[in-house]
Amino acid sequence: MNDYAVIISGSKQYKVSIGDTIKTEKLNIEKGGEVIFSASMTKKGDAITIGSPIIENTNVKGIVVKEEGKAKKVIAFKMKRRKGERKRIGHRQRFSEIKITEIS
């Protein structure tokens, strides 16, 4: 299998390798800008390195492909039985699309 790393962005972790495109929570960086993530785990060849919580001197670099997009709508529906009370709420999370260029 290819070399990969596990990065932390926002409150989520992503397993990435070079050339992957990921959708993260919205970052305030313009299209074409460079992003640097800290790695919490890497695999290069047979060597696996695990950090606690991150690995020192290891970075994952990426380029912003899409500055801002919106995910599919998530609908929350609340209802109280026998009362005729209904509430429908929709939410679309904003995201940034990032292409991984380097794991060092």
Biopython code that builds the backbone (N, CA, C, O; Angstrom):
import numpy as np
from Bio.PDB.StructureBuilder import StructureBuilder

atoms = [
    (1, "MET", "N", (0.841, -1.188, 0.000)),
    (1, "MET", "CA", (0.000, 0.000, 0.000)),
    (1, "MET", "C", (0.882, 1.245, 0.000)),
    (1, "MET", "O", (2.031, 1.199, 0.440)),
    (2, "ASN", "N", (0.351, 2.340, -0.487)),
    (2, "ASN", "CA", (1.087, 3.603, -0.566)),
    (2, "ASN", "C", (1.357, 4.177, 0.816)),
    (2, "ASN", "O", (0.754, 3.775, 1.810)),
    (3, "ASP", "N", (2.276, 5.122, 0.845)),
    (3, "ASP", "CA", (2.536, 5.851, 2.083)),
    (3, "ASP", "C", (1.335, 6.741, 2.378)),
    (3, "ASP", "O", (0.710, 7.278, 1.463)),
    (4, "TYR", "N", (1.017, 6.895, 3.659)),
    (4, "TYR", "CA", (-0.103, 7.755, 4.024)),
    (4, "TYR", "C", (0.147, 8.393, 5.372)),
    (4, "TYR", "O", (1.085, 8.039, 6.087)),
    (5, "ALA", "N", (-0.723, 9.353, 5.709)),
    (5, "ALA", "CA", (-0.650, 10.035, 7.000)),
    (5, "ALA", "C", (-2.066, 10.275, 7.492)),
    (5, "ALA", "O", (-3.009, 10.324, 6.701)),
    (6, "VAL", "N", (-2.209, 10.424, 8.793)),
    (6, "VAL", "CA", (-3.483, 10.805, 9.395)),
    (6, "VAL", "C", (-3.300, 12.223, 9.912)),
    (6, "VAL", "O", (-2.431, 12.487, 10.744)),
    (7, "ILE", "N", (-4.141, 13.146, 9.402)),
    (7, "ILE", "CA", (-4.026, 14.555, 9.789)),
    (7, "ILE", "C", (-5.241, 14.973, 10.596)),
    (7, "ILE", "O", (-6.287, 14.324, 10.559)),
    (8, "ILE", "N", (-5.085, 16.066, 11.326)),
    (8, "ILE", "CA", (-6.177, 16.619, 12.123)),
    (8, "ILE", "C", (-6.526, 17.982, 11.554)),
    (8, "ILE", "O", (-5.657, 18.841, 11.407)),
    (9, "SER", "N", (-7.807, 18.183, 11.232)),
    (9, "SER", "CA", (-8.288, 19.477, 10.755)),
    (9, "SER", "C", (-9.616, 19.743, 11.442)),
    (9, "SER", "O", (-10.560, 18.965, 11.304)),
    (10, "GLY", "N", (-9.689, 20.832, 12.175)),
    (10, "GLY", "CA", (-10.888, 21.102, 12.956)),
    (10, "GLY", "C", (-10.985, 20.072, 14.061)),
    (10, "GLY", "O", (-10.050, 19.917, 14.848)),
    (11, "SER", "N", (-12.093, 19.370, 14.132)),
    (11, "SER", "CA", (-12.259, 18.337, 15.152)),
    (11, "SER", "C", (-12.299, 16.943, 14.528)),
    (11, "SER", "O", (-12.741, 15.983, 15.160)),
    (12, "LYS", "N", (-11.829, 16.841, 13.274)),
    (12, "LYS", "CA", (-11.887, 15.565, 12.564)),
    (12, "LYS", "C", (-10.498, 15.111, 12.142)),
    (12, "LYS", "O", (-9.572, 15.915, 12.030)),
    (13, "GLN", "N", (-10.367, 13.806, 11.908)),
    (13, "GLN", "CA", (-9.124, 13.234, 11.417)),
    (13, "GLN", "C", (-9.367, 12.668, 10.023)),
    (13, "GLN", "O", (-10.429, 12.111, 9.746)),
    (14, "TYR", "N", (-8.370, 12.816, 9.148)),
    (14, "TYR", "CA", (-8.472, 12.348, 7.775)),
    (14, "TYR", "C", (-7.251, 11.501, 7.433)),
    (14, "TYR", "O", (-6.123, 11.869, 7.763)),
    (15, "LYS", "N", (-7.475, 10.367, 6.770)),
    (15, "LYS", "CA", (-6.377, 9.530, 6.280)),
    (15, "LYS", "C", (-6.096, 9.981, 4.850)),
    (15, "LYS", "O", (-6.968, 9.888, 3.986)),
    (16, "VAL", "N", (-4.871, 10.473, 4.597)),
    (16, "VAL", "CA", (-4.542, 11.040, 3.291)),
    (16, "VAL", "C", (-3.232, 10.472, 2.763)),
    (16, "VAL", "O", (-2.366, 10.050, 3.529)),
    (17, "SER", "N", (-3.105, 10.470, 1.451)),
    (17, "SER", "CA", (-1.837, 10.173, 0.793)),
    (17, "SER", "C", (-1.645, 11.214, -0.307)),
    (17, "SER", "O", (-2.569, 11.972, -0.604)),
    (18, "ILE", "N", (-0.473, 11.261, -0.908)),
    (18, "ILE", "CA", (-0.168, 12.294, -1.893)),
    (18, "ILE", "C", (-1.099, 12.153, -3.094)),
    (18, "ILE", "O", (-1.281, 11.060, -3.630)),
    (19, "GLY", "N", (-1.689, 13.284, -3.510)),
    (19, "GLY", "CA", (-2.611, 13.296, -4.641)),
    (19, "GLY", "C", (-4.072, 13.205, -4.245)),
    (19, "GLY", "O", (-4.944, 13.411, -5.089)),
    (20, "ASP", "N", (-4.371, 12.902, -2.984)),
    (20, "ASP", "CA", (-5.759, 12.821, -2.522)),
    (20, "ASP", "C", (-6.390, 14.204, -2.446)),
    (20, "ASP", "O", (-5.701, 15.200, -2.228)),
    (21, "THR", "N", (-7.709, 14.256, -2.629)),
    (21, "THR", "CA", (-8.475, 15.482, -2.444)),
    (21, "THR", "C", (-9.452, 15.235, -1.309)),
    (21, "THR", "O", (-10.208, 14.265, -1.333)),
    (22, "ILE", "N", (-9.436, 16.119, -0.308)),
    (22, "ILE", "CA", (-10.317, 15.953, 0.847)),
    (22, "ILE", "C", (-11.183, 17.191, 1.025)),
    (22, "ILE", "O", (-10.819, 18.285, 0.594)),
    (23, "LYS", "N", (-12.330, 17.007, 1.664)),
    (23, "LYS", "CA", (-13.216, 18.119, 2.016)),
    (23, "LYS", "C", (-13.150, 18.293, 3.524)),
    (23, "LYS", "O", (-13.527, 17.396, 4.278)),
    (24, "THR", "N", (-12.667, 19.460, 3.963)),
    (24, "THR", "CA", (-12.550, 19.745, 5.389)),
    (24, "THR", "C", (-13.533, 20.840, 5.761)),
    (24, "THR", "O", (-14.162, 21.449, 4.896)),
    (25, "GLU", "N", (-13.657, 21.084, 7.058)),
    (25, "GLU", "CA", (-14.454, 22.222, 7.491)),
    (25, "GLU", "C", (-13.853, 23.476, 6.877)),
    (25, "GLU", "O", (-12.652, 23.523, 6.614)),
    (26, "LYS", "N", (-14.678, 24.495, 6.646)),
    (26, "LYS", "CA", (-14.225, 25.690, 5.932)),
    (26, "LYS", "C", (-13.006, 26.317, 6.588)),
    (26, "LYS", "O", (-12.975, 26.556, 7.795)),
    (27, "LEU", "N", (-11.980, 26.583, 5.737)),
    (27, "LEU", "CA", (-10.768, 27.270, 6.163)),
    (27, "LEU", "C", (-10.740, 28.642, 5.499)),
    (27, "LEU", "O", (-11.182, 28.785, 4.359)),
    (28, "ASN", "N", (-10.229, 29.646, 6.194)),
    (28, "ASN", "CA", (-10.179, 31.002, 5.647)),
    (28, "ASN", "C", (-8.898, 31.211, 4.843)),
    (28, "ASN", "O", (-8.074, 32.060, 5.183)),
    (29, "ILE", "N", (-8.740, 30.434, 3.779)),
    (29, "ILE", "CA", (-7.587, 30.537, 2.891)),
    (29, "ILE", "C", (-8.118, 30.590, 1.463)),
    (29, "ILE", "O", (-9.022, 29.839, 1.099)),
    (30, "GLU", "N", (-7.546, 31.488, 0.654)),
    (30, "GLU", "CA", (-8.023, 31.661, -0.709)),
    (30, "GLU", "C", (-7.614, 30.498, -1.602)),
    (30, "GLU", "O", (-6.717, 29.722, -1.271)),
    (31, "LYS", "N", (-8.295, 30.394, -2.747)),
    (31, "LYS", "CA", (-8.022, 29.334, -3.715)),
    (31, "LYS", "C", (-6.572, 29.442, -4.187)),
    (31, "LYS", "O", (-6.096, 30.531, -4.506)),
    (32, "GLY", "N", (-5.881, 28.316, -4.229)),
    (32, "GLY", "CA", (-4.481, 28.291, -4.630)),
    (32, "GLY", "C", (-3.516, 28.473, -3.473)),
    (32, "GLY", "O", (-2.307, 28.317, -3.646)),
    (33, "GLY", "N", (-4.035, 28.801, -2.285)),
    (33, "GLY", "CA", (-3.192, 28.989, -1.106)),
    (33, "GLY", "C", (-2.713, 27.661, -0.544)),
    (33, "GLY", "O", (-3.330, 26.620, -0.770)),
    (34, "GLU", "N", (-1.604, 27.707, 0.191)),
    (34, "GLU", "CA", (-1.033, 26.491, 0.765)),
    (34, "GLU", "C", (-1.505, 26.304, 2.204)),
    (34, "GLU", "O", (-1.605, 27.262, 2.970)),
    (35, "VAL", "N", (-1.790, 25.056, 2.552)),
    (35, "VAL", "CA", (-2.229, 24.697, 3.895)),
    (35, "VAL", "C", (-1.232, 23.692, 4.459)),
    (35, "VAL", "O", (-0.791, 22.786, 3.752)),
    (36, "ILE", "N", (-0.876, 23.853, 5.733)),
    (36, "ILE", "CA", (0.030, 22.909, 6.387)),
    (36, "ILE", "C", (-0.693, 22.289, 7.579)),
    (36, "ILE", "O", (-1.168, 22.999, 8.465)),
    (37, "PHE", "N", (-0.771, 20.960, 7.594)),
    (37, "PHE", "CA", (-1.411, 20.221, 8.677)),
    (37, "PHE", "C", (-0.347, 19.490, 9.487)),
    (37, "PHE", "O", (0.718, 19.160, 8.964)),
    (38, "SER", "N", (-0.631, 19.240, 10.751)),
    (38, "SER", "CA", (0.218, 18.384, 11.579)),
    (38, "SER", "C", (-0.264, 16.949, 11.423)),
    (38, "SER", "O", (-1.462, 16.704, 11.281)),
    (39, "ALA", "N", (0.656, 16.013, 11.450)),
    (39, "ALA", "CA", (0.300, 14.602, 11.292)),
    (39, "ALA", "C", (0.269, 13.925, 12.656)),
    (39, "ALA", "O", (1.152, 14.148, 13.484)),
    (40, "SER", "N", (-0.754, 13.093, 12.891)),
    (40, "SER", "CA", (-0.817, 12.341, 14.138)),
    (40, "SER", "C", (-0.330, 10.905, 13.936)),
    (40, "SER", "O", (-0.049, 10.196, 14.902)),
    (41, "MET", "N", (-0.232, 10.476, 12.654)),
    (41, "MET", "CA", (0.307, 9.158, 12.345)),
    (41, "MET", "C", (0.807, 9.150, 10.909)),
    (41, "MET", "O", (0.186, 9.761, 10.040)),
    (42, "THR", "N", (1.916, 8.471, 10.642)),
    (42, "THR", "CA", (2.410, 8.325, 9.270)),
    (42, "THR", "C", (2.842, 6.889, 9.025)),
    (42, "THR", "O", (3.218, 6.165, 9.947)),
    (43, "LYS", "N", (2.778, 6.494, 7.751)),
    (43, "LYS", "CA", (3.280, 5.184, 7.322)),
    (43, "LYS", "C", (4.101, 5.410, 6.065)),
    (43, "LYS", "O", (3.580, 5.832, 5.032)),
    (44, "LYS", "N", (5.397, 5.122, 6.167)),
    (44, "LYS", "CA", (6.296, 5.222, 5.015)),
    (44, "LYS", "C", (7.002, 3.887, 4.871)),
    (44, "LYS", "O", (7.821, 3.513, 5.711)),
    (45, "GLY", "N", (6.682, 3.172, 3.802)),
    (45, "GLY", "CA", (7.223, 1.820, 3.626)),
    (45, "GLY", "C", (6.667, 0.904, 4.703)),
    (45, "GLY", "O", (5.452, 0.755, 4.828)),
    (46, "ASP", "N", (7.551, 0.290, 5.480)),
    (46, "ASP", "CA", (7.116, -0.568, 6.582)),
    (46, "ASP", "C", (7.145, 0.153, 7.920)),
    (46, "ASP", "O", (6.716, -0.400, 8.933)),
    (47, "ALA", "N", (7.649, 1.389, 7.934)),
    (47, "ALA", "CA", (7.782, 2.145, 9.187)),
    (47, "ALA", "C", (6.494, 2.897, 9.499)),
    (47, "ALA", "O", (6.000, 3.672, 8.680)),
    (48, "ILE", "N", (5.961, 2.663, 10.683)),
    (48, "ILE", "CA", (4.768, 3.369, 11.152)),
    (48, "ILE", "C", (5.169, 4.211, 12.351)),
    (48, "ILE", "O", (5.794, 3.718, 13.289)),
    (49, "THR", "N", (4.798, 5.505, 12.310)),
    (49, "THR", "CA", (5.103, 6.420, 13.406)),
    (49, "THR", "C", (3.792, 6.960, 13.958)),
    (49, "THR", "O", (2.946, 7.451, 13.210)),
    (50, "ILE", "N", (3.632, 6.864, 15.271)),
    (50, "ILE", "CA", (2.414, 7.348, 15.923)),
    (50, "ILE", "C", (2.802, 8.436, 16.905)),
    (50, "ILE", "O", (3.719, 8.260, 17.707)),
    (51, "GLY", "N", (2.101, 9.565, 16.842)),
    (51, "GLY", "CA", (2.387, 10.682, 17.736)),
    (51, "GLY", "C", (1.457, 10.686, 18.924)),
    (51, "GLY", "O", (0.454, 9.972, 18.952)),
    (52, "SER", "N", (1.804, 11.503, 19.912)),
    (52, "SER", "CA", (0.922, 11.631, 21.068)),
    (52, "SER", "C", (0.818, 13.096, 21.467)),
    (52, "SER", "O", (1.602, 13.510, 22.322)),
    (53, "PRO", "N", (-0.053, 13.897, 20.941)),
    (53, "PRO", "CA", (-1.043, 13.613, 19.898)),
    (53, "PRO", "C", (-0.519, 13.822, 18.479)),
    (53, "PRO", "O", (-1.089, 13.265, 17.541)),
    (54, "ILE", "N", (0.568, 14.622, 18.284)),
    (54, "ILE", "CA", (1.088, 14.829, 16.932)),
    (54, "ILE", "C", (2.558, 14.431, 16.871)),
    (54, "ILE", "O", (3.223, 14.303, 17.899)),
    (55, "ILE", "N", (3.053, 14.240, 15.655)),
    (55, "ILE", "CA", (4.454, 13.891, 15.442)),
    (55, "ILE", "C", (5.230, 15.184, 15.205)),
    (55, "ILE", "O", (4.863, 15.984, 14.344)),
    (56, "GLU", "N", (6.295, 15.385, 15.964)),
    (56, "GLU", "CA", (7.124, 16.581, 15.796)),
    (56, "GLU", "C", (7.846, 16.533, 14.447)),
    (56, "GLU", "O", (8.221, 15.459, 13.977)),
    (57, "ASN", "N", (8.037, 17.686, 13.835)),
    (57, "ASN", "CA", (8.774, 17.849, 12.573)),
    (57, "ASN", "C", (8.175, 17.072, 11.404)),
    (57, "ASN", "O", (8.886, 16.761, 10.448)),
    (58, "THR", "N", (6.907, 16.757, 11.460)),
    (58, "THR", "CA", (6.233, 16.099, 10.341)),
    (58, "THR", "C", (5.041, 16.945, 9.932)),
    (58, "THR", "O", (4.164, 17.235, 10.746)),
    (59, "ASN", "N", (5.016, 17.336, 8.672)),
    (59, "ASN", "CA", (3.942, 18.173, 8.153)),
    (59, "ASN", "C", (3.357, 17.560, 6.896)),
    (59, "ASN", "O", (4.033, 16.841, 6.160)),
    (60, "VAL", "N", (2.091, 17.858, 6.664)),
    (60, "VAL", "CA", (1.416, 17.465, 5.436)),
    (60, "VAL", "C", (0.982, 18.754, 4.760)),
    (60, "VAL", "O", (0.265, 19.559, 5.353)),
    (61, "LYS", "N", (1.419, 18.952, 3.510)),
    (61, "LYS", "CA", (1.110, 20.185, 2.790)),
    (61, "LYS", "C", (0.053, 19.916, 1.736)),
    (61, "LYS", "O", (0.006, 18.844, 1.131)),
    (62, "GLY", "N", (-0.797, 20.920, 1.530)),
    (62, "GLY", "CA", (-1.838, 20.814, 0.524)),
    (62, "GLY", "C", (-2.137, 22.163, -0.089)),
    (62, "GLY", "O", (-1.728, 23.199, 0.435)),
    (63, "ILE", "N", (-2.857, 22.148, -1.210)),
    (63, "ILE", "CA", (-3.260, 23.366, -1.905)),
    (63, "ILE", "C", (-4.780, 23.410, -1.928)),
    (63, "ILE", "O", (-5.434, 22.395, -2.167)),
    (64, "VAL", "N", (-5.344, 24.598, -1.675)),
    (64, "VAL", "CA", (-6.793, 24.771, -1.686)),
    (64, "VAL", "C", (-7.266, 24.749, -3.137)),
    (64, "VAL", "O", (-6.876, 25.597, -3.939)),
    (65, "VAL", "N", (-8.116, 23.764, -3.468)),
    (65, "VAL", "CA", (-8.649, 23.624, -4.818)),
    (65, "VAL", "C", (-9.948, 24.408, -4.946)),
    (65, "VAL", "O", (-10.179, 25.089, -5.945)),
    (66, "LYS", "N", (-10.790, 24.304, -3.927)),
    (66, "LYS", "CA", (-12.075, 24.998, -3.921)),
    (66, "LYS", "C", (-12.169, 25.730, -2.594)),
    (66, "LYS", "O", (-12.132, 25.119, -1.526)),
    (67, "GLU", "N", (-12.291, 27.061, -2.679)),
    (67, "GLU", "CA", (-12.256, 27.882, -1.467)),
    (67, "GLU", "C", (-13.438, 27.602, -0.547)),
    (67, "GLU", "O", (-13.272, 27.452, 0.663)),
    (68, "GLU", "N", (-14.628, 27.532, -1.131)),
    (68, "GLU", "CA", (-15.812, 27.299, -0.301)),
    (68, "GLU", "C", (-16.874, 26.591, -1.109)),
    (68, "GLU", "O", (-17.155, 26.958, -2.251)),
    (69, "GLY", "N", (-17.459, 25.578, -0.510)),
    (69, "GLY", "CA", (-18.570, 24.866, -1.108)),
    (69, "GLY", "C", (-19.577, 24.555, -0.015)),
    (69, "GLY", "O", (-19.321, 24.793, 1.165)),
    (70, "LYS", "N", (-20.722, 24.022, -0.414)),
    (70, "LYS", "CA", (-21.731, 23.649, 0.569)),
    (70, "LYS", "C", (-22.060, 22.174, 0.404)),
    (70, "LYS", "O", (-22.217, 21.684, -0.714)),
    (71, "ALA", "N", (-22.163, 21.479, 1.513)),
    (71, "ALA", "CA", (-22.509, 20.058, 1.507)),
    (71, "ALA", "C", (-24.011, 19.902, 1.269)),
    (71, "ALA", "O", (-24.744, 20.889, 1.200)),
    (72, "LYS", "N", (-24.457, 18.661, 1.145)),
    (72, "LYS", "CA", (-25.884, 18.406, 0.986)),
    (72, "LYS", "C", (-26.639, 18.875, 2.220)),
    (72, "LYS", "O", (-26.089, 18.927, 3.320)),
    (73, "LYS", "N", (-27.889, 19.210, 2.022)),
    (73, "LYS", "CA", (-28.702, 19.707, 3.124)),
    (73, "LYS", "C", (-29.059, 18.579, 4.084)),
    (73, "LYS", "O", (-29.460, 17.492, 3.670)),
    (74, "VAL", "N", (-28.905, 18.861, 5.368)),
    (74, "VAL", "CA", (-29.303, 17.940, 6.426)),
    (74, "VAL", "C", (-30.578, 18.509, 7.031)),
    (74, "VAL", "O", (-30.631, 19.688, 7.381)),
    (75, "ILE", "N", (-31.595, 17.682, 7.153)),
    (75, "ILE", "CA", (-32.890, 18.156, 7.646)),
    (75, "ILE", "C", (-33.158, 17.593, 9.034)),
    (75, "ILE", "O", (-33.044, 16.389, 9.263)),
    (76, "ALA", "N", (-33.516, 18.487, 9.960)),
    (76, "ALA", "CA", (-33.925, 18.087, 11.307)),
    (76, "ALA", "C", (-35.430, 18.340, 11.402)),
    (76, "ALA", "O", (-35.899, 19.434, 11.088)),
    (77, "PHE", "N", (-36.175, 17.342, 11.829)),
    (77, "PHE", "CA", (-37.625, 17.461, 11.919)),
    (77, "PHE", "C", (-38.045, 17.164, 13.347)),
    (77, "PHE", "O", (-37.766, 16.088, 13.876)),
    (78, "LYS", "N", (-38.717, 18.124, 13.970)),
    (78, "LYS", "CA", (-39.198, 17.946, 15.339)),
    (78, "LYS", "C", (-40.718, 17.978, 15.321)),
    (78, "LYS", "O", (-41.334, 18.765, 14.602)),
    (79, "MET", "N", (-41.308, 17.105, 16.129)),
    (79, "MET", "CA", (-42.759, 17.020, 16.144)),
    (79, "MET", "C", (-43.235, 16.621, 17.534)),
    (79, "MET", "O", (-42.624, 15.776, 18.190)),
    (80, "LYS", "N", (-44.324, 17.230, 17.977)),
    (80, "LYS", "CA", (-44.951, 16.812, 19.230)),
    (80, "LYS", "C", (-46.265, 16.126, 18.873)),
    (80, "LYS", "O", (-47.131, 16.703, 18.215)),
    (81, "ARG", "N", (-46.387, 14.909, 19.314)),
    (81, "ARG", "CA", (-47.560, 14.139, 18.924)),
    (81, "ARG", "C", (-48.844, 14.719, 19.510)),
    (81, "ARG", "O", (-48.857, 15.275, 20.608)),
    (82, "ARG", "N", (-49.892, 14.574, 18.763)),
    (82, "ARG", "CA", (-51.250, 14.985, 19.135)),
    (82, "ARG", "C", (-51.390, 16.486, 19.367)),
    (82, "ARG", "O", (-52.439, 16.916, 19.846)),
    (83, "LYS", "N", (-50.404, 17.292, 19.058)),
    (83, "LYS", "CA", (-50.487, 18.731, 19.311)),
    (83, "LYS", "C", (-50.516, 19.539, 18.013)),
    (83, "LYS", "O", (-50.853, 20.723, 18.031)),
    (84, "GLY", "N", (-50.173, 18.920, 16.905)),
    (84, "GLY", "CA", (-50.130, 19.643, 15.636)),
    (84, "GLY", "C", (-48.911, 20.552, 15.531)),
    (84, "GLY", "O", (-48.859, 21.435, 14.675)),
    (85, "GLU", "N", (-47.942, 20.334, 16.398)),
    (85, "GLU", "CA", (-46.743, 21.169, 16.386)),
    (85, "GLU", "C", (-45.635, 20.455, 15.621)),
    (85, "GLU", "O", (-45.227, 19.352, 15.986)),
    (86, "ARG", "N", (-45.154, 21.093, 14.557)),
    (86, "ARG", "CA", (-44.098, 20.513, 13.732)),
    (86, "ARG", "C", (-43.090, 21.596, 13.393)),
    (86, "ARG", "O", (-43.447, 22.755, 13.185)),
    (87, "LYS", "N", (-41.831, 21.204, 13.340)),
    (87, "LYS", "CA", (-40.773, 22.152, 13.024)),
    (87, "LYS", "C", (-39.760, 21.454, 12.120)),
    (87, "LYS", "O", (-39.277, 20.369, 12.443)),
    (88, "ARG", "N", (-39.445, 22.074, 11.001)),
    (88, "ARG", "CA", (-38.494, 21.501, 10.042)),
    (88, "ARG", "C", (-37.358, 22.497, 9.855)),
    (88, "ARG", "O", (-37.581, 23.649, 9.485)),
    (89, "ILE", "N", (-36.130, 22.035, 10.118)),
    (89, "ILE", "CA", (-34.963, 22.903, 10.041)),
    (89, "ILE", "C", (-33.962, 22.266, 9.082)),
    (89, "ILE", "O", (-33.731, 21.058, 9.138)),
    (90, "GLY", "N", (-33.365, 23.071, 8.201)),
    (90, "GLY", "CA", (-32.349, 22.574, 7.276)),
    (90, "GLY", "C", (-31.016, 23.255, 7.545)),
    (90, "GLY", "O", (-30.967, 24.397, 8.001)),
    (91, "HIS", "N", (-29.930, 22.532, 7.256)),
    (91, "HIS", "CA", (-28.588, 23.088, 7.461)),
    (91, "HIS", "C", (-27.661, 22.570, 6.369)),
    (91, "HIS", "O", (-27.687, 21.385, 6.036)),
    (92, "ARG", "N", (-26.829, 23.473, 5.805)),
    (92, "ARG", "CA", (-25.817, 23.085, 4.821)),
    (92, "ARG", "C", (-24.457, 23.524, 5.338)),
    (92, "ARG", "O", (-24.190, 24.717, 5.480)),
    (93, "GLN", "N", (-23.603, 22.550, 5.619)),
    (93, "GLN", "CA", (-22.273, 22.833, 6.157)),
    (93, "GLN", "C", (-21.357, 23.343, 5.048)),
    (93, "GLN", "O", (-21.369, 22.809, 3.939)),
    (94, "ARG", "N", (-20.571, 24.363, 5.337)),
    (94, "ARG", "CA", (-19.596, 24.890, 4.383)),
    (94, "ARG", "C", (-18.296, 24.095, 4.502)),
    (94, "ARG", "O", (-17.920, 23.659, 5.590)),
    (95, "PHE", "N", (-17.614, 23.912, 3.364)),
    (95, "PHE", "CA", (-16.365, 23.151, 3.371)),
    (95, "PHE", "C", (-15.356, 23.759, 2.414)),
    (95, "PHE", "O", (-15.709, 24.535, 1.526)),
    (96, "SER", "N", (-14.093, 23.395, 2.608)),
    (96, "SER", "CA", (-13.004, 23.733, 1.692)),
    (96, "SER", "C", (-12.477, 22.425, 1.118)),
    (96, "SER", "O", (-12.396, 21.417, 1.821)),
    (97, "GLU", "N", (-12.120, 22.446, -0.160)),
    (97, "GLU", "CA", (-11.590, 21.252, -0.811)),
    (97, "GLU", "C", (-10.082, 21.423, -0.978)),
    (97, "GLU", "O", (-9.623, 22.423, -1.530)),
    (98, "ILE", "N", (-9.313, 20.443, -0.499)),
    (98, "ILE", "CA", (-7.857, 20.554, -0.456)),
    (98, "ILE", "C", (-7.222, 19.339, -1.129)),
    (98, "ILE", "O", (-7.638, 18.202, -0.906)),
    (99, "LYS", "N", (-6.197, 19.600, -1.965)),
    (99, "LYS", "CA", (-5.442, 18.525, -2.611)),
    (99, "LYS", "C", (-4.102, 18.389, -1.901)),
    (99, "LYS", "O", (-3.368, 19.366, -1.754)),
    (100, "ILE", "N", (-3.787, 17.176, -1.463)),
    (100, "ILE", "CA", (-2.549, 16.912, -0.727)),
    (100, "ILE", "C", (-1.384, 16.821, -1.716)),
    (100, "ILE", "O", (-1.442, 16.073, -2.692)),
    (101, "THR", "N", (-0.316, 17.603, -1.445)),
    (101, "THR", "CA", (0.826, 17.650, -2.359)),
    (101, "THR", "C", (2.087, 17.018, -1.787)),
    (101, "THR", "O", (2.923, 16.521, -2.542)),
    (102, "GLU", "N", (2.238, 17.028, -0.460)),
    (102, "GLU", "CA", (3.497, 16.548, 0.117)),
    (102, "GLU", "C", (3.294, 16.039, 1.536)),
    (102, "GLU", "O", (2.552, 16.631, 2.321)),
    (103, "ILE", "N", (3.960, 14.937, 1.855)),
    (103, "ILE", "CA", (4.016, 14.429, 3.228)),
    (103, "ILE", "C", (5.490, 14.385, 3.602)),
    (103, "ILE", "O", (6.264, 13.627, 3.019)),
    (104, "SER", "N", (5.876, 15.211, 4.586)),
    (104, "SER", "CA", (7.301, 15.252, 4.960)),
    (104, "SER", "C", (7.485, 15.026, 6.446)),
    (104, "SER", "O", (8.614, 15.028, 6.935)),
]
sb = StructureBuilder()
sb.init_structure("model")
sb.init_model(0)
sb.init_chain("A")
sb.init_seg("    ")
for serial, (resi, resn, name, xyz) in enumerate(atoms, 1):
    if name == "N":
        sb.init_residue(resn, " ", resi, " ")
    sb.init_atom(name, np.array(xyz, "f"), 0.0, 1.0, " ", f" {name:<3s}", serial, name[0])
structure = sb.get_structure()
